[in-house]
Amino acid sequence: MDADGGSASAVGIEGRPVSLHSGQPRALYQFTQQSLPACKPVLTPGWVIATFLLIGAIFIPVGLVSLHASQNVVEIVERYDAECIPEKYQSNKVAYIRDSSIPKNCTRYLKVHKHMKAPISVYYQLDNFYQNHRRYVKSRSDQQLLHGLKYNDTSSCKPEQLNNGLPIVPCGLIAWSLFNDTFNFVRRSEEMKINRKNIAWKSDRDHKFGKEVYPFNFQNGTLIGGGKLDPRIPLSDQEDLIVWMRTAALPSFRKLYGRIEEDIDADDVIVVHLSNNYNTYSFGGKKKLVLSTSSWLGGKNNFLGIAYIFVGSSCIFTSIVFMLLHVKNPR
């Protein structure tokens, strides 16, 4: 080290000189001191105009392809919460849905306007349901879902933590409010099979829900929230619960109910026999049944394609404006 505090030079391996600063090689020292060589491109009008044109030329075709893929998805959406209330209970829907002595069966008819190729995903959609509410999201115990009664600290599950002094498995408001409407489909007087296996993420089934954890003391209180669970089936196989426990970020969301693994022809009429059990009336929510095919991009979603087209068009428009300004006032 020099007397003035500068870095000293030394001879490294194979006789190569190495600059040392606090024991650091020259390259590391230059990096930490931000003194490495840098390239600063000169943004001439030609480069700017060509860059915007290139972005537009790439984004617009990608957007058109994405939009075309989304338009090819066949989707049927049927709202049923209002139509499945008997006429005499239309003025008091909450009393109807809470009265367990009243049958909740309902029949809806779906007209298929375009050929639907299998597999056809069946979703239920809830609107105005805030699964992202802070207290709701926190009301669960991931350790209990994995280890069951072996894990005792379930304070995060309040207010659905205990019932009659005994722990609840699975505990918390999320599990307590499990969606419990059911759907059966009939076409041409034959019942259509719905595959309800593998509707949850494999990582959730294998690593977040215990294979030896069974429901215990669940929905045994005076206030019943949603669906009940079979105490003979481990949580890792209760895929309805696993799907429901992956909370949604927005108040309108869809969750996978199952898959129809046969094609549906155009102009077919599907008879849906459903049980209207789930209470969305007390908070003004909506329930919808969704049947949808899929493309290489997934389900029907025009936003991605429109966004690409908008960005690409904006870039081309900007490049034209820059080009006119450059022609009028060259540098």
C-alpha positions in Angstrom: 0.0 0.0 0.0 1.4 3.5 -0.9 1.8 6.1 1.6 -1.0 8.2 0.0 -3.6 5.4 0.4 -3.5 4.3 -3.3 -3.6 0.7 -4.3 -0.3 -1.1 -4.8 0.4 -3.5 -7.6 1.6 -7.0 -7.2 2.7 -10.0 -9.3 0.0 -12.7 -9.4 0.0 -16.2 -10.7 2.1 -16.8 -13.9 3.8 -13.4 -13.4 0.7 -11.4 -14.3 0.4 -8.1 -12.5 -2.7 -7.7 -10.3 -3.9 -4.5 -8.9 -4.8 -4.9 -5.2 -7.1 -2.8 -3.2 -7.9 -4.3 0.2 -6.9 -7.6 -1.2 -9.3 -7.4 -4.2 -8.3 -8.2 -7.8 -8.4 -5.4 -10.3 -11.6 -6.5 -12.1 -13.5 -6.8 -8.8 -12.1 -3.5 -7.6 -13.3 -1.8 -10.8 -16.7 -3.4 -10.5 -17.2 -2.2 -6.9 -16.0 1.3 -7.7 -18.2 1.4 -10.8 -15.2 2.1 -13.1 -15.6 -0.7 -15.6 -15.7 0.3 -19.3 -19.3 1.1 -20.4 -21.0 1.4 -23.7 -23.2 4.5 -24.1 -25.1 4.2 -27.3 -25.9 7.4 -29.2 -29.7 7.5 -29.8 -29.8 9.0 -33.3 -33.3 9.6 -34.9 -32.7 6.7 -37.2 -32.0 4.3 -34.4 -35.1 5.4 -32.4 -37.4 5.2 -35.4 -36.1 1.8 -36.4 -36.4 0.5 -32.8 -40.1 1.6 -32.5 -40.9 0.1 -35.9 -39.2 -3.2 -35.0 -41.2 -3.4 -31.7 -44.4 -2.7 -33.5 -43.6 -5.3 -36.3 -43.1 -8.0 -33.6 -45.9 -7.1 -31.1 -48.8 -6.7 -33.6 -48.5 -10.3 -35.1 -48.0 -11.8 -31.7 -51.2 -9.9 -30.5 -53.2 -11.1 -33.5 -52.1 -14.7 -33.0 -53.0 -14.5 -29.3 -56.3 -12.9 -30.0 -57.2 -15.5 -32.6 -56.3 -18.3 -30.1 -58.6 -16.7 -27.5 -61.4 -16.3 -30.0 -61.3 -20.0 -30.8 -62.0 -20.9 -27.2 -65.7 -21.9 -26.8 -67.2 -20.7 -23.5 -70.6 -21.0 -22.0 -71.4 -18.9 -18.9 -74.7 -19.5 -17.0 -75.7 -17.5 -14.0 -78.0 -19.5 -11.8 -78.1 -18.0 -8.3 -81.2 -15.8 -9.0 -83.0 -18.3 -11.2 -82.7 -21.1 -8.7 -84.8 -19.4 -6.1 -88.5 -20.4 -5.9 -90.9 -17.6 -6.6 -92.3 -17.4 -3.1 -88.7 -16.9 -1.7 -87.6 -14.2 -4.1 -88.2 -11.5 -1.4 -86.2 -13.4 1.2 -83.4 -15.4 -0.5 -81.3 -15.6 2.7 -84.0 -17.4 4.6 -84.4 -19.9 1.7 -80.7 -20.8 1.5 -80.4 -21.2 5.3 -83.4 -23.5 5.7 -82.0 -27.0 5.4 -85.5 -28.5 5.2 -86.2 -27.0 1.8 -84.7 -28.9 -1.2 -82.2 -26.9 -3.2 -82.5 -28.8 -6.5 -82.5 -26.8 -9.7 -82.4 -27.5 -13.4 -80.9 -25.3 -16.1 -80.5 -25.8 -19.8 -77.4 -24.9 -21.7 -77.5 -24.5 -25.5 -74.2 -25.2 -27.2 -73.7 -22.9 -30.2 -70.3 -24.2 -31.4 -68.6 -27.6 -31.3 -66.7 -28.0 -28.0 -63.7 -30.3 -28.1 -62.6 -32.4 -25.1 -61.4 -31.9 -22.5 -64.0 -29.3 -21.5 -63.3 -27.6 -18.2 -66.2 -27.1 -15.7 -65.7 -24.1 -13.4 -67.8 -22.4 -10.8 -67.5 -18.6 -10.7 -68.2 -16.4 -7.7 -68.5 -12.6 -8.0 -68.3 -10.1 -5.1 -66.6 -12.7 -2.9 -63.4 -11.2 -1.3 -61.1 -14.2 -0.7 -58.3 -11.7 -0.5 -59.6 -10.1 2.7 -56.7 -10.0 5.2 -58.5 -11.7 8.1 -59.9 -14.4 5.8 -56.6 -15.2 4.1 -54.8 -15.5 7.5 -57.5 -17.8 9.0 -55.8 -21.1 8.2 -52.9 -23.3 9.5 -50.7 -24.7 6.8 -48.8 -26.8 9.4 -52.1 -28.4 10.5 -53.1 -29.2 6.9 -49.8 -31.1 6.6 -49.5 -32.7 10.0 -53.1 -32.8 11.4 -53.7 -33.1 15.1 -50.0 -33.5 15.7 -49.7 -29.7 15.3 -51.4 -27.9 18.1 -50.7 -24.2 17.5 -53.8 -23.2 15.5 -54.3 -19.7 16.9 -54.1 -18.3 13.3 -57.4 -20.1 12.5 -59.6 -18.0 14.7 -62.6 -17.8 14.9 -62.9 -21.4 13.5 -60.2 -22.9 15.7 -62.1 -25.0 18.2 -65.5 -26.5 18.6 -66.8 -27.8 21.9 -63.3 -27.6 23.2 -61.9 -29.9 20.5 -59.7 -28.8 17.6 -61.1 -28.5 14.1 -59.3 -30.2 11.1 -59.0 -28.3 8.8 -59.4 -25.2 10.8 -59.9 -21.6 9.7 -62.5 -19.5 7.8 -61.2 -20.6 4.4 -62.0 -24.3 4.9 -65.2 -23.5 6.8 -66.6 -21.6 3.8 -65.9 -24.4 1.3 -68.0 -24.2 -1.8 -70.7 -26.9 -1.9 -72.9 -26.6 -4.9 -72.9 -29.7 -7.1 -73.5 -30.2 -10.8 -74.7 -33.1 -13.0 -74.9 -32.9 -16.7 -77.3 -34.8 -19.0 -77.1 -34.9 -22.8 -79.5 -36.9 -25.0 -80.9 -38.6 -21.9 -77.5 -39.9 -21.0 -75.5 -38.6 -18.0 -72.2 -37.1 -18.9 -69.3 -38.2 -16.7 -67.3 -35.4 -14.9 -63.7 -36.3 -14.1 -63.0 -34.7 -10.7 -59.5 -36.1 -10.3 -56.3 -34.0 -10.8 -58.2 -30.7 -10.6 -55.8 -29.4 -7.9 -52.1 -28.6 -8.3 -49.9 -31.6 -7.9 -47.5 -29.6 -5.7 -50.4 -28.8 -3.3 -51.6 -32.5 -3.2 -48.1 -33.8 -2.5 -46.5 -31.2 -0.3 -49.2 -29.0 1.4 -51.9 -31.5 2.5 -51.1 -34.5 4.6 -51.7 -38.0 3.2 -52.4 -39.2 6.8 -54.4 -36.2 7.9 -58.2 -36.7 8.1 -61.0 -34.2 8.7 -61.9 -34.0 12.4 -64.7 -32.2 14.1 -65.4 -30.3 10.9 -68.7 -28.4 10.4 -70.0 -29.7 13.7 -70.8 -26.3 15.2 -74.1 -24.5 15.3 -73.2 -22.2 12.4 -72.4 -24.2 9.2 -70.3 -22.3 6.7 -70.2 -24.4 3.5 -69.5 -27.9 2.4 -68.7 -30.9 4.6 -65.8 -33.3 4.2 -65.7 -37.1 4.3 -63.8 -38.0 7.5 -62.6 -41.2 5.8 -60.7 -39.5 3.0 -57.3 -37.8 3.7 -56.9 -34.1 3.0 -54.5 -34.9 0.1 -57.4 -36.6 -1.7 -60.0 -33.9 -1.0 -59.3 -32.0 -4.2 -62.3 -29.7 -3.8 -60.9 -28.4 -0.6 -57.4 -28.1 -2.1 -58.7 -26.0 -5.0 -60.8 -23.8 -2.6 -57.9 -23.3 -0.2 -55.8 -21.6 -3.0 -57.4 -18.2 -2.4 -58.1 -15.8 -5.3 -56.6 -12.3 -5.6 -59.7 -10.7 -7.0 -63.4 -10.6 -5.9 -64.5 -12.3 -9.1 -62.8 -15.6 -9.7 -63.3 -19.1 -11.2 -62.3 -22.4 -9.6 -62.1 -25.7 -11.4 -64.9 -28.2 -10.6 -64.0 -31.0 -13.0 -63.5 -31.9 -16.7 -65.9 -33.4 -19.3 -63.8 -35.7 -21.4 -66.0 -36.1 -24.4 -66.8 -33.7 -27.3 -70.0 -31.7 -27.4 -71.6 -31.0 -30.7 -73.0 -27.7 -31.9 -76.7 -27.2 -31.2 -76.7 -29.8 -28.4 -78.7 -29.0 -25.3 -77.2 -29.9 -22.0 -79.5 -30.3 -19.0 -77.8 -29.3 -15.7 -79.1 -30.7 -12.5 -77.6 -28.6 -9.7 -77.8 -28.2 -6.0 -78.0 -24.6 -5.0 -76.5 -24.9 -1.5 -73.9 -22.2 -1.3 -75.0 -18.9 0.4 -74.0 -15.9 -1.6 -77.2 -14.0 -1.0 -76.3 -12.6 2.4 -73.5 -10.5 0.9 -74.9 -9.9 -2.6 -72.7 -12.4 -4.4 -73.3 -14.1 -7.7 -72.8 -17.7 -8.8 -72.1 -18.8 -12.3 -71.5 -22.1 -14.1 -68.8 -22.0 -16.8 -68.0 -24.6 -19.4 -64.9 -23.8 -21.4 -62.5 -25.4 -23.9 -58.9 -24.3 -24.0 -56.2 -23.3 -26.4 -52.4 -23.3 -26.3 -52.7 -20.1 -24.3 -55.2 -21.5 -21.9 -58.8 -20.3 -21.5 -60.6 -17.4 -23.1 -58.8 -14.1 -22.4 -58.7 -11.4 -25.0 -56.7 -9.0 -22.8 -53.2 -10.3 -23.8 -53.8 -10.1 -27.5 -55.4 -6.6 -27.2 -52.5 -5.4 -25.1 -49.9 -6.6 -27.6 -51.8 -5.0 -30.5 -52.2 -1.8 -28.6 -48.5 -1.6 -27.7 -47.4 -2.5 -31.2 -49.7 0.1 -32.8 -48.6 2.7 -30.4 -44.9 2.0 -31.3 -45.6 2.3 -35.0 -47.6 5.5 -34.5 -44.8 6.9 -32.4 -42.2 6.0 -35.1 -44.3 7.7 -37.8 -44.5 10.9 -35.7 -40.7 10.8 -35.1 -40.1 10.2 -38.8 -42.2 13.2 -39.8 -40.5 15.4 -37.2 -37.1 14.2 -38.4 -38.0 15.0 -42.1 -39.3 18.4 -41.2 -36.5 19.3 -38.8 -33.4 17.1 -39.5 -30.5 17.2 -37.1 
